[in-house]
Amino acid sequence: MRLRTALPAFATLATGTLVLATSSAAPDATSSKDSIVAPAVAGQQALAVRASKEGVVARVCAKEANCSAEGGGQAIELPQGALELVARGAKLETRTLVGGRQVVRVVAGGGPGGASFVALLAAPLAGKGDAPITLWSGFTGLTKGEHGEERAFVLMEEPQEKGVRIVVGQQRDDVTVCGRPALVAAREVDPQTMTLKRGASVQNLSGKERAAATKLVATPVSGDKPRPLVPLLAARTASSAVGKAFATLTDGDPESTWSEAKSGPGRGEFVTFSSASEVPITSIDFVVRPPKAEVPAGAAPKTIYLATPDKLYEVSFPEDAFKKAGARYEVKLPEPLSATCLSIVLDAAYAPESAADARVTIAEITARTAFDESSPEALVAALAGGGDRAKGAAALLARGGSAAVKATIAGYEKLDEAGKRLAEGVIDAAPCAAQAPFWSRVMRAELEKKRPKRAPEELALVHARDRLRRCGRASASSLAELVEKGEGKVRIAAASELALLAPAEAVPVLVDALATKDDALRREIRGSLAHAAKSDRAMAALGEELEKERFAGRSEVVRIDILRALGARIDLVPGARDAFASLATEGAPFRTRYLLLAPAADLARAGDKSAEAFLVAAMRKDADPHVRLRAAEVSHRAPQVLPSLLEAAGDPEVRVRDAAVVALGARGREAEAPPPDLVAALAKRLAQDPFTFVRTNAARSLGEMPSTKAGDAALAAALGDASPEVRGRALDGLGAHRATTYLGPIRELAGDDEEQADVRARAILALASMCDRSQVDTWTKLARATPFAMSDRERTLGAAAIAALGDIKPQDLRARLAPLLDPKVPRNVRELARAALEAPSKCK
């Protein structure tokens, strides 16, 4: 958004300069409301232009007399959106170029964000045809592009001694003079050819600011001065550069150069550098002409400007530096300069204005600081204490490349806590290949520290993990090393991060780690492998692990854990079916039979007949009830084994029956209409099973699946069950199904003073779910008694009554609950009442 706020600043870029971002006009223009005629002059024909609701029409005439676009002419092609602005009203003006030739400027304002449509039209030269010339047309002040890279066209008119200079260019958010708006990619109207010529240069600093600039002199200095071991400045952007080479200004090589790429002496061309405000600059060195390299048409600057976001210095070179190859010039600053940005802006040059091919050149720029002679190791040592000098050292290290990062990592442990924090900032800015091994070591060290079990994670551990995640797959090798060589918590944490950041790379590392004899650790590793297996990127690596010979070379424990980790995606992994079949053999031990049941269910769902047979046999025939129980638990994943699951609901072992009841409930929830035999099996367990927890789960399963007549009848019958938990579950199910057929028995339970409070409360809520308004007055009494409740029973019934009133939403609900909103009422009761008032109602 910086671009939009900066556009108005272009109105006075330089003394006498006008920039159009709106429809404002210069006061000396000849203009008319909707039509205008530019005279024939200086070898140019006349041009009549008219703007109307139909668009813009132009006509070329040999002479100005009787030249009009009213009766005809050529329609000027307009970009999308321009006609609407022109139809609202356009301003037409003639502009006189140097030499007297004419341009008609059409401006129609009022576009989005203050944008204007602008067209520059001209008549051809005499004898060059009779078609009007569109020099440029488009929108000025209309920003486009992503945040931070926004750009907009700008039209600038610069008064000359005789006529004006017209320049069209772009203002970009990412190319500025340290925040000052700048015109780049500029093109100017050439009065000789009446074309828009590339390579125009513009002084982007305002006349007022230049006049107030602090005056400095670049002094020639003899002898070589070593380059700082860690340079401060780095060239980031340039308005133009021959061969796009501008980073050469700070590369430390005086033989490489920056040359502006505009016609003439390049006045206004600039390069912007990043700096660090923590490191004060005391002086700046320039090498203008390289010691040996030749620069075709090279010229030396005579005057330049040094700009920071809030300061401007005018620097004069007292001699033509291109006459002294390799000479160094020093600019001493009046006071240390602290800034994040520095720009050099060309002004006058040791080249005539008429020298169109001159290339103003600078070979090298060096900022001098108090750290010039400090090695990276010395800068690391200076981080201790965290003061201003330490922050300056950190800023230089962050700009010092791989050598600085290496030194920072090597010296990290010797620093105090303040110094370590600064060092971490330096390492954070390094490439991931350098910082990931460091942060993995920090993570390991933090995890190995002894802390109370529930102690919060240390900031250093959080920071290390965050940086490893930021580096993503680049952290894989460092984390893999921790999985392979770490212990306990370190291996677990590293395995989890590796699976998250690099699933494909994690697979072989985690599979190898499954060979541990530590069961708890293996369980954690398997969990991480399961996480990695959810990624499509891991499929190929998983397939490699299941290749016949490779898989067979693993222990049976590892092979089983691999299959378990594949989860519901097991059938997508190449070789999974064969791998399962190699383990699911006749006579397999208990552990194998038990642990293979979940993979068997997932494969059976995908159509694997051998896995289906294994699952069915385990559920029907296995002598061990634990195996039958596990088979029942997972069988809901495979719809085709429903008949066997129905049989398991009648298993003589109670835990098997219970697992089957829960699994049948899961199958029923997934079906739009639960199969009758499934409902019948659950109804039978609900009515006949001698164990309360089986009946409770049967009621819950029936209540959570879609309503059926038989299922609701079974739930209603369970309202007389001896267990209050079964009765409560039955009430929950009937309420969820809105089974109004059974309002009578539910009302009886709700009003039964002998019934347990929890059952009565669930009956009240079930009635509310059915939108039964018959009990509203009773519930109101219970609700209003809640603040004075002396027992858990009264509080339970009162809370249920308040919630039920909120579900029903009687028209006078606020009046009914008003006593509960009194500030003297206990806070928890007031909150219940407010929630009831705000809760949406399903009752009409």
N, C-alpha and C positions, 0 to 999 in steps of 0.2 A: 504493500500500500504506500510505500515511500514515494513511488513515482507520481501518484495522483496528487499528493500534497506538495510535491516539488514543482509541478508544472507551472504554477503562477510565478515562480522565481525566474523563469525564462524571460519574463517581460522586460528585464533589464540586465541581460547577460553582459553587455558591454555598452559603453557610452554611445548613445545614438542608435542602439540596436532595438528592433521590435521583433518579438516572436509571437506567432499566432497559435494560440491554443484555443481561442474563442473567436467570435466574429468581430472583434474590435478592429478598427481601421485606422490607418495613419492619417493625420490631419491634412496632409498636403495632396492627397489623392484626388483625381478627378473621378467623380462617382455619380451614379444614377440609381434610382430605386430598382428598376427591373431591366434596363437596357443601357448599353454604352457603346461608344465607337472609339477605338484607338486609331489615331491618325496614321497616315502613310508618312514615314520619315526615315531618314538614314538608310535608304535602300530597302526598306521594309514596306510591304503593302498594308493597307488599312484593314481593320477587323471590327465587325459589328457583332455584339453578343447580346443575347436576350435570355432572361430567366423567367420561367412561368411555371404553372402547375403541370405543364406537359414535360418540363425538363429544361435543359440548356441548349440553345441553338446558336451557332456562330456562322458568320458569312465573311468571306474574304473579298475585298474590293481593291481595285487599282488605286482609287483615290477615296478620301474621306467623304467628299460631297456625295449626297444621296445614298450613302452606304447604310443599309439597315437590315436587321435580321427579322423585322416584323413580318415580311411577306414570304419568308423562306430561309433557307440556309441548311447547314449540316448539323444534325443532332449530335451532341457530344455524349459519348457513352459514359454512363454513371455507374459507380459501384453500388452494390445492394445496400439499401437503406438511405441512399443520398437523395433520391427523388422526393421522398417524404419531407426532408428538411428544406429542399429547394422550393417545394410547393408552398411551404409556410412563409417563405420570403427569403430572398438571397440579396446580398450586397455586392455590387459590381464596381470595380475600381481599375483604373489604369495605373501602371507602374512604369516609370522611365528608368531604363538600364543605363549603365555607363556607355556613352556613345550615342544615346538618344533613342534607341529602339524601345518598342513598347511591349508590355505584357499586361493582359487583362486578368485580374484576380477575382474569382467568384468565391464568396464565403457565405455559407448557410449554417447558422448555429442552431443550438437547441438540441443537440444529440445526447445520447446517454452519457452521464457523468460530465456534462459540459463540453462534449466533443463537438467539432465543427467539420462540415464537409468543405474542402477547399479544392479549387481547380485553377491551374495556371495555364492560360490559353494565349497563343500568339499567332500572328499572321506570318506566312512564309516570306522570305526575301523575294524581291522582284525577280520574275523569271523562274521561280522555283515551284510553280504550281499554284493552285487556288484552294487547296484544302487547309482548313485551320489546323494548327498544331496544338496538341495537348501535351504540354511540357510535363505536367504531373497532376494527378488528381487522387484524392484519398481523404482520410479523416485525420485531423490533428487532435491531439488530446485524448484519443481513445486508447486506453491501455489494454494490452493483450499479454498472455503468457502466465506462467506459474508464479506463485508468490516468491519474491526474491529475484525473479528473472523477467519482471514485467517490462514492457517497452511500449513506446508511443511515438508516432511521427510528429515532428515539429517543423513549422515553417518560420524561417528567420529572414528579416530584411535589415540589411546593414547600410546606412547612408554613406555614400562616397562623395567626393567633391562634385561630381556631375552625375547624378543618378543614384540608383540603389543597387546593392548586391543582394540577390535572392538565393537563399540556401535552404535545402530540404534535408533533414536528417532524422535520426532516431535518438530519443532519450531512453536509456536503459537503466534499470535498477542495479544491475551487476557491473556497470562500468561508470564510475563517477570519479570526481576529483575529491576523494576523501569525503564523500557524502554530498558534495555540491553537484547539482545536475549538470550533465555534459551532453553535447551534441556529437554523435558518432555516425559513421557511415554517411558522411555529409556529401551532398551533390549540389552544385550551383548552376544557375542559368548562365550559359556562356553567351554573351552579347554578340560575339562574332558569328557563331554557327546557329544560334537560337536552338540549342539543345541543352539537356540537363547533363552536365559533365561530372564524372566521378572524381574523387580525390580532393575535394575541397577541405580546407582547414578552417577552424573557427576558434577564436579565443573564448574559452568557457568561463574565465574569471571575469567578474564584473569590473567595470572601470572604477567604481567606488572602492572596491576591495583592493584592487591593484594600487590605487593611489595611496591607500593607507598601509601598504605592506612595509615591513621593516627592511631597510636596505642593508645588504651584506655584500662582501666582495670575495670572490674565489681567488685565493692567493697561491701563486706557484710555489711549490716546495721541492727541494732537492732531496735526492736519496730515496731508496726504497724503504717502505714501512710495511712490516709484516701484516698480512691479512689476519683479522681476528680468527682465533682458533674455532670459535663458534659464531658465525655471522648472524646479525640481527635482522637485516632487511631481506625480504623475499618479494620479487616482482610478481604481481598477481594479474593485472589487466593493463591493457594499453589501448589508446584510441586508434592507433595504427602502428604497423611494424613491417618493415621489409622482410619477407619470408616468415612473417608471424613470429619473429624472434625478438622477444623482449625479456624473457627470463635470463637471458645472457647478461643483463645488467648486474646481476647479483650472483653469478656463477663462479666468481673468483678468478676468471680467466680474462685478462685485459685484451686478449686477441679477438675475443668474440664481442660483438657490438649490437646495439639497438640503433636503428635508423628509422625515422618517421617515413611514412609511405604516402605523403600527400604532395601535390604539386606546389612549387614555391618553397619558401623557407620553413614551412611547417608550423607557423605561428598558432599556438593553442593546442598542439598535439601533446599528449601526456602519457605518463606511465604511473600506475598506482602500486604501492608496495605495502605489504603487511609488516607491522612492527609489533612491539610489545610495550605497553605503557609502563610496565614494571621496570623497564631498563632505560634510564635516561640517556639520551644521545648528547654528546658533548661537541662533536664536530662531524662533518661529512666530507669524505674525499671523493674526487672525481678524476677519472682517467678518460679524456675525451677521444683522442686518437689512439688506436692500438699501436703498440711498439713496432710491429712488423706487418701486420695484415693490411692489405689495401682495401679501401672503401670507395667504390666507384661513386663519383659525384659527391663525396662526403664533404660536410661543412660543419664548422664548430658553432655552438650556441654563443651568443653574445650576452643575452639576458635570459634567465629562466626564473621560475617561481618554485619555491618549496612550500607545499601546502599540507597542513594537518587539518583535522576536523575543525579546529578553532583558531588556527594561526596561519599567517601567510608571510613569507619572506621573499624579497626580490634579490636575486643573486646576479651580480655582474661579473663577467669574465673580462679582465682588462686587456687581454691579448687574444689573438686568433690561435686557439689551442691546436688547430689542425696543422700549424706550422712546426709543432714540437711533438713528434711521435713519442708516445708513452709517457708524456709529462703528467705529473700528478698535481692536482689543485685541491687546496684545503679551504673549507668554509667553516670558520669558527662561529659557533652560535653564541648569542649574547647571554643565554642561560640554558641549563640542561633542558632538553626537549623530551617530554614524555607523551607518547601517542601510540595508538594502535594502528594508525594509518599515516602514510606519507606519500605525497604525489609530487612528481616533477612536471612542470608545465613549461613548454617552450614559448619564447616570445621572440625577441630579435635574434638574428643570426649573422655570422660573418659570411654572408652571401647576399648578392643583390636581390631585390624583390622580384626582378624579372627572370631570375634563374629558376625556370620551371622544373628542371631536373635535379635541383639541389636536394641533398639528403642530410638533414641535420642529424648528427650522430653523437652518441656517448658510448664509451666502451665499458666502463665499470663505475659503480657507485658503492661506497662503503660507509656505513655508519660507525663512528668511533664511540666506545663506551668504556666504563671503568673495568670491564671484564675482558678487554681485548686480548690480554696475554694469559688468560685462564684456560687451562686444559679442561676437557670434560670431567676428568676426575676431580680437579680443583673446584669446579662448579658444583659437583655432587656434594663435596665436603661443605660448601657454603650454604647448603640447604638447611643445615642444623639451626634450630631456633625459630625458624618460620618468620623472621622479620622482613623488612623491606628489601634488604640485600639478598636474603634467601629467596624471596619471591622473584627478584630480578634474575638470580641464577637459574631458578626453575623455568622462567620464561625462555631463557637462552637454551637450556637443555631441551625444551620442547621443540625447538627449532633446529637442533643440532644433528638430526638424522640418526642413523644406526649406531654410530660411535657413541653419541650422547646417551642413547637408550641403554646400550650395553654397559656403559659406565654407571648409569643410574641403578640398574639392576644389581651390578656387582657391589655397589656401595650401600645398598638399601639397608642391610642389617646393622650397619654401623651408625645409622642415623637415630636421633631421638624421635619421639612421636610426631612432633611438629614437622621435622624434616621428612619423615616417612610419608606424611600426608602430601607434602609437596612433590615428593618423588613419585608417588602413585599417580598424581596428575600428569607427570611427564610420561610415565609408562602407559597411561591410558591413551595417550595420543599416538603411540607407536603402532606399527603394523601388527596385525594379530599374530603373525609368525613369531614375532619377538615377545609380545606380551602374554600370549596364552601359556607358555611354559612357566612364566613367572607367577601368574595368577593361580595356576594349578598347584604350585608349591605353597603359595599363601593359603589356599584352601586346605591343603593337607596339614599344614602346621596348625591352623586354627581348629581343625577337627580333632587333632591329636591332643589338644589341651584338655585337661580334666576340668569339667564344670558340673554343677548340679544338674540333675536330669531335666528339670523344667526351666532352666535358665534361658533367657532369650538369646538368640544368636548374636554373636559379636558383629559389630559393624564391618570389621575387616573381612569376615566370612561372607557377609551379604554382598559386599563390594566385589570380592573376588568372583563369586558365583555370577553376579550380574555382568561382569566383564567377560567371563568365559561364554556366557550366553550371547552377548553382543557379538562375539567373534564367530559364533555358530560353528560350522563344520571345521573351521580353522583350528578349533580347540580339540579336535578329535584325538590327535596323537598324544597330546598332553594328558587328556583324561584317560585314554587307554592305558597309559603308563601307570596311572594311579590304580586302575582296576587290576592290573597285572601285579603290581608290586606293593600296593597299599595293604593296610590291615583294617578289619572291622568296619567302623563307621566311614573310614576314608574310601574303602572299596564300594560300599553301598551308595554313598553320595556321588562318587565319580561315575558309577554305573548308571545311576538315574539321570545325571546330566548328559552323559554320552548318548544314551538312548533318545533323549529329547532333542539333542542338537545334531546328531549324525547317525540316524537309524541304520543306514547301510553299513557304515564303518563299525557300528556298535555290535552287529550280529556275531562275527567271528570272535571278538574279544569276550563278549558275554557268554557265548557257548563254551569257550575254554574255561571261563571262570566258574561254570556250573560244576566242574569236577571237584570243587572243594568238599571236604568232609564235614564242614560246619553246616548243619541242616538249616539253621536260622539264616545264615549268610546266603546259602543257596536259594532259599525262598525269596530273599530280597533281589538277588540277581535274576531269578526267573521273572519276577515282577517287572524288572527293567527290560528284560528281553521281550516280554509281552507288550510293553509300551512301544518298543521299537518295531515289533511285528505289525502294529497298526498302520504303519507308514508304507505307502506303495513303493517308496524308494528302497525298502528293505527286502522286497520280494525276491530279487535275484540272489542276494546274499543268503537268504533263508533256503532258497532252492539248492544252492551249493552245499549247504550244511546237510541237506537230506539226500545228497547223492549216495548211492548204495554203499560204496566202499568207505567213504568218509563217515557216513552215519554208523555203519557197522563197527567202525574203529572206536566209537565212543562207548563208555560204560552204559549199562542199562539204565542206571539212575539218570544220567545226562540225556539219553535218548528220550526217555519218558518226559523229562522236563521240557525238552525242546518242543515236543508235540503239545504239551499242556500250554506252553507260552503262545502258541499260534492262535489259540482261541477260536472265535467264530470265523476267522479268515483262513482256517486251516486248508480248506479245499482249494484256495487260490494259490497255494504254494506248490510249485512243481515237486513231485516225488512224495507228497504227504501221504497219499493212500498206500503206497508201497511201504513207506516207513512204518505206518500204523500196522499194516498186515504182518510185518516182520516181528512185531512185539506181541500182537494179539493172537498168540498161539495156544493150542490146546495144552492144558496142564500148566499154564502160566501161574506164577505164585500170586498170593493174595495182593501184595502191594501193586504188582503190575495190573492185575485185573481191576483193582479199585481205581487206580489213577488214570487208566486209559478210558474210563467211562465218559468223561467230559469230551475228550477228542472224538470218541465214538459217536456221541450224540450230534456233534457239529458235522461230522462226515456223513452221518446217516441223513441229516437234513438236506445235505447236498446230493443225496442219491447213491451213496456208497453202500451197496448191499451187504458186503462183508462186515462193515461197521454196524449196520442195522442189526444183523444177525447176532453180533457180539453183544450189543446192548440188550436185545430181547432175551437172549440166553441168560445174561446176568440177572435180569429182572425176574425171570420165571424160574430158573433152575439152580442158580448158584446156592450152594449150601450155606454160605456165610451171609447172615442177615445184613452185615455192614455193606457188603457188595450190592445186595438187592436194594438196600436203602439208597445208596449212592446212585444206582441205576434209575431208581424212581425220581430222585431229585433232578437229574439232568434230562430226563426223557421228554419233558415238555418242549425241548428245543427241536425234537423230531416228530412232527405230527403223525407220521405213518406208524409209529409204535403205540398209538393211543389204545388199541385193544389190550396190549400187554400192561399198559399203565392202569387200565380199568381193573384188570385182574389183581394188580399189586395193591389196589385199594382194599382188597379183602385178604391180604397176606396175614398169616397167623402172628407175625411179629408186629407189635404195635408201632414201632418206629418206622417200619417200612410203610405201614398203612398211612401214618401221618405224612411222610414224605410224598406219598402218592396223592394224598388229598391236596397238599399244597401245590404240587405240579399240575394236577387237574384244574385247580383254580387259575394257574398261570395260563394254561391252554384256553380256558373259558374266557379269560379277559381279552385274549387276542382274537376271539371269534365274534363276528357280528351276531350270530345266533348260536349259542352253545349247543352241541349235539345232545339229543335227549338222553342217550346212554351215559354221557358224562354227568348231566344233571342228576340222573337217577342214582348213579354211584355216590355222588356227594350227599344226596338226600338220605340214602341208606346209612352212610356213616354218621350223619347228623342225628338220625333217629335211633340208631342201634349201637353205635360203638360204646363200649363200656368206659373208655378213657375220655376224661373231660377235655384234654388238650386236643384230641382228635376231633371231637364234636365242635370245639371252638373254631378250629381251622376249617372245618367243613362249612360252618356258618359264615365265616369270613370269605371263603372262596365263593360260595353262592352269592353273597352280598356284593362282591366286587365285580362279578361278571354281569353282562347284560341281563335284564330281567326276563324271566320265563314264568309261565303259569305254574309249572310243577316246582320250580325253584322257590318261588314266593310262598307256595303252599307249605313247603318243607320248612321255610324260615318261620312262618306263622305258627306251625306246629311246635317249633322249638321255643316259643314264648313260654311254654310250660315246663321247660327243662329244669332240672334240679339245680343246675349250675348258674349263678348270676352272670358269669362271664359269657356263657353260651347265650343266655337270654339277651344280654347286651349286644352281642355280635349280631344276633337275629334282628334286633331292633335297628341297628345300623344299616343292615342290608335292606330291610323293608323301607326305611326312610330314603335311602339312596335310590331305590326303585320307584319311589312314590306309589307304593302299593296301597292305594286308598281302599281296596276291598277289605283290608284288615284294620280299618280305623277303630272299630269297636274294641277289640282286645288290646290295641295299643293305648287307647284312652283309659282303659281299665288299669293298665300297668302304671300309666302316668299319674293316676289319682290314687293308687293303692298306698295307703300310709304304712302298710306292713312290708312293702317291697323295699329292697335296698336302694339307697339314695342314688347310686351310680346308674342302676337300671332305670329308675324313674326319670333321671336326667336325660338318659338316652332316648327314653320314650317321648319326652317333651320335645327333644330336638327332631325326632322322627316325624312327629305330628307337624312341626313347623316346616319340615322339608316337603310334606304333603299339602302345605298351605291350609291346614285345618284351623279355622279361626274360632272354633267353638270354645277353646280354652283360654282365649285372650284375657278375660277378666281374672281368671285364676292365676295366670302367669303374671299379671300385673301385681297382684297381691304378693306373690312369692318374690317378685323383683323388688318391690318397695320394702319388703322385710329384710332384704339382704344386709343393709347397713347395721342392722341390730342383731344379726345372726350370732348365736352363742355356740353353735356346733358346726362341725364339718358338714353334716347332713344338710343343715339349713343353707350354708354357703354354697354347697354343690347345687341344690335345687334352685337357689336364687340366681346363680350364674347361668344355669341352663335356661331359666325363664327369660332373663334379659336377652340372651342370644336368640331365643325363639321369637321374641317380640321383634328383634331386628330383622329376622328372616321374613316374618309375616308382613311387617311394615303397616300396621293399622294407621289410618289417616291421622289419628290423634296420638301417635307414638310419642312425640315430644312432650305432650302434656302428661302421658302415662309415666315417662321416665324423668320428668322435671325434678321430683324430689331427690333423685339420685345424683343430680348435677350440682347440688348445693355444696359449697366449699367445705362445709363441715363433715360431709360424707367421706369415708375413707377413700384414699386416692385410687386404690385398685377397683373399687366399685364405680367411681366416676369414670374411669377409663373404660370399663365394660359398657357403661351406658353410652359414652361417646362413640365407641366402636359400633354399637347397635344402631345408633342414629346414622352413621356414615356407611354402614354395610349395604351393598346392593341387594335388592330383593328379587327372587325368581317368581314371586307370587303376583298375580295381577288383580 
